[in-house]
Amino acid sequence: MHSFYLEAEYLGLKPVLTVFPTCRDLEYFQKYKKYPYENLINLLEQKNLRYINFGPIIMKKSKNNFKILYDRCGGHFNIGGETLVSKVIQEYIFETNLLEK
């Protein structure tokens, strides 16, 4: 990821990494109050890479009823989940002025 990020920046792009939790990741969070991928988030923070962590966003926007955003409690979002993801990415792009040169 770091190599991709640096290469994208070298090419004049504005990369944004996305961390999509599985439904099982969010079940883990509910039980242990931490995400199983926290080491990854910590690494992204240390490297000062731009990213979106969808775990907290999904928990907040679904009011902890995250299972409604997944097909069965598998790894893929349903239409509601995909809609949420697209809206969050759109908001992020505008809030961080990524479209400006």
C-alpha positions as YAML, in Angstrom:
chain: A
units: angstrom
residues:
- id: 1
  name: MET
  ca: [0.00, 0.00, 0.00]
- id: 2
  name: HIS
  ca: [2.78, 2.39, 0.84]
- id: 3
  name: SER
  ca: [4.48, 1.82, -2.52]
- id: 4
  name: PHE
  ca: [1.18, 2.34, -4.34]
- id: 5
  name: TYR
  ca: [0.57, 5.52, -2.39]
- id: 6
  name: LEU
  ca: [4.02, 6.95, -3.12]
- id: 7
  name: GLU
  ca: [3.80, 6.01, -6.79]
- id: 8
  name: ALA
  ca: [0.39, 7.67, -7.11]
- id: 9
  name: GLU
  ca: [1.70, 10.84, -5.50]
- id: 10
  name: TYR
  ca: [4.76, 10.77, -7.76]
- id: 11
  name: LEU
  ca: [2.38, 10.70, -10.73]
- id: 12
  name: GLY
  ca: [0.61, 13.81, -9.41]
- id: 13
  name: LEU
  ca: [-2.42, 11.94, -8.11]
- id: 14
  name: LYS
  ca: [-4.07, 12.26, -4.69]
- id: 15
  name: PRO
  ca: [-4.42, 8.72, -3.38]
- id: 16
  name: VAL
  ca: [-6.89, 7.77, -0.68]
- id: 17
  name: LEU
  ca: [-6.66, 4.31, 0.85]
- id: 18
  name: THR
  ca: [-9.90, 2.71, 1.98]
- id: 19
  name: VAL
  ca: [-10.32, 0.21, 4.79]
- id: 20
  name: PHE
  ca: [-13.54, -1.77, 4.42]
- id: 21
  name: PRO
  ca: [-14.41, -3.93, 7.42]
- id: 22
  name: THR
  ca: [-16.18, -7.22, 6.96]
- id: 23
  name: CYS
  ca: [-19.32, -7.86, 8.93]
- id: 24
  name: ARG
  ca: [-17.26, -10.20, 11.13]
- id: 25
  name: ASP
  ca: [-14.80, -7.35, 11.82]
- id: 26
  name: LEU
  ca: [-17.69, -5.29, 13.15]
- id: 27
  name: GLU
  ca: [-18.96, -8.19, 15.26]
- id: 28
  name: TYR
  ca: [-15.45, -8.37, 16.71]
- id: 29
  name: PHE
  ca: [-15.60, -4.64, 17.44]
- id: 30
  name: GLN
  ca: [-18.90, -4.98, 19.26]
- id: 31
  name: LYS
  ca: [-17.47, -7.73, 21.44]
- id: 32
  name: TYR
  ca: [-13.96, -6.37, 22.15]
- id: 33
  name: LYS
  ca: [-14.38, -2.61, 21.51]
- id: 34
  name: LYS
  ca: [-11.51, -2.53, 19.04]
- id: 35
  name: TYR
  ca: [-11.14, -3.32, 15.37]
- id: 36
  name: PRO
  ca: [-9.17, -6.42, 14.40]
- id: 37
  name: TYR
  ca: [-7.30, -4.33, 11.83]
- id: 38
  name: GLU
  ca: [-6.17, -1.58, 14.24]
- id: 39
  name: ASN
  ca: [-2.51, -2.34, 13.48]
- id: 40
  name: LEU
  ca: [-3.16, -1.37, 9.87]
- id: 41
  name: ILE
  ca: [-4.82, 1.90, 10.89]
- id: 42
  name: ASN
  ca: [-1.90, 2.67, 13.20]
- id: 43
  name: LEU
  ca: [0.54, 2.07, 10.35]
- id: 44
  name: LEU
  ca: [-1.40, 4.36, 8.01]
- id: 45
  name: GLU
  ca: [-1.34, 7.03, 10.71]
- id: 46
  name: GLN
  ca: [2.41, 6.60, 11.29]
- id: 47
  name: LYS
  ca: [3.12, 6.90, 7.57]
- id: 48
  name: ASN
  ca: [0.79, 9.92, 7.35]
- id: 49
  name: LEU
  ca: [-1.19, 8.36, 4.50]
- id: 50
  name: ARG
  ca: [-4.63, 9.63, 3.55]
- id: 51
  name: TYR
  ca: [-7.28, 6.98, 4.24]
- id: 52
  name: ILE
  ca: [-10.90, 6.33, 5.09]
- id: 53
  name: ASN
  ca: [-11.60, 3.81, 7.85]
- id: 54
  name: PHE
  ca: [-15.15, 2.65, 7.19]
- id: 55
  name: GLY
  ca: [-15.45, 0.75, 10.49]
- id: 56
  name: PRO
  ca: [-16.40, 3.69, 12.72]
- id: 57
  name: ILE
  ca: [-18.40, 5.29, 9.92]
- id: 58
  name: ILE
  ca: [-20.53, 2.18, 9.39]
- id: 59
  name: MET
  ca: [-21.08, 1.75, 13.11]
- id: 60
  name: LYS
  ca: [-22.17, 5.36, 13.52]
- id: 61
  name: LYS
  ca: [-24.33, 5.66, 10.41]
- id: 62
  name: SER
  ca: [-26.05, 2.30, 11.00]
- id: 63
  name: LYS
  ca: [-26.52, 3.05, 14.71]
- id: 64
  name: ASN
  ca: [-24.67, -0.22, 15.42]
- id: 65
  name: ASN
  ca: [-27.12, -2.14, 13.21]
- id: 66
  name: PHE
  ca: [-24.39, -2.78, 10.64]
- id: 67
  name: LYS
  ca: [-25.70, -6.18, 9.50]
- id: 68
  name: ILE
  ca: [-28.37, -4.43, 7.44]
- id: 69
  name: LEU
  ca: [-25.58, -3.18, 5.14]
- id: 70
  name: TYR
  ca: [-24.18, -6.61, 4.25]
- id: 71
  name: ASP
  ca: [-25.39, -9.61, 2.26]
- id: 72
  name: ARG
  ca: [-25.75, -12.18, 5.03]
- id: 73
  name: CYS
  ca: [-22.97, -11.44, 7.47]
- id: 74
  name: GLY
  ca: [-20.38, -12.02, 4.77]
- id: 75
  name: GLY
  ca: [-17.71, -9.77, 3.38]
- id: 76
  name: HIS
  ca: [-19.75, -7.98, 0.72]
- id: 77
  name: PHE
  ca: [-22.02, -4.99, 1.09]
- id: 78
  name: ASN
  ca: [-25.59, -5.04, -0.18]
- id: 79
  name: ILE
  ca: [-27.12, -2.12, -2.08]
- id: 80
  name: GLY
  ca: [-27.59, -0.14, 1.15]
- id: 81
  name: GLY
  ca: [-23.95, -0.67, 2.09]
- id: 82
  name: GLU
  ca: [-22.69, 0.27, -1.36]
- id: 83
  name: THR
  ca: [-24.83, 3.41, -1.27]
- id: 84
  name: LEU
  ca: [-23.36, 4.38, 2.10]
- id: 85
  name: VAL
  ca: [-19.81, 3.80, 0.85]
- id: 86
  name: SER
  ca: [-20.36, 5.93, -2.26]
- id: 87
  name: LYS
  ca: [-21.85, 8.80, -0.23]
- id: 88
  name: VAL
  ca: [-19.00, 8.72, 2.29]
- id: 89
  name: ILE
  ca: [-16.38, 8.77, -0.47]
- id: 90
  name: GLN
  ca: [-18.16, 11.63, -2.21]
- id: 91
  name: GLU
  ca: [-18.33, 13.62, 1.03]
- id: 92
  name: TYR
  ca: [-14.65, 12.92, 1.71]
- id: 93
  name: ILE
  ca: [-13.61, 14.14, -1.73]
- id: 94
  name: PHE
  ca: [-15.49, 17.41, -1.31]
- id: 95
  name: GLU
  ca: [-14.57, 17.99, 2.35]
- id: 96
  name: THR
  ca: [-10.86, 17.52, 1.66]
- id: 97
  name: ASN
  ca: [-10.90, 19.46, -1.63]
- id: 98
  name: LEU
  ca: [-9.35, 16.56, -3.53]
- id: 99
  name: LEU
  ca: [-10.76, 17.83, -6.81]
- id: 100
  name: GLU
  ca: [-8.83, 21.08, -6.61]
- id: 101
  name: LYS
  ca: [-5.49, 21.18, -8.37]
...
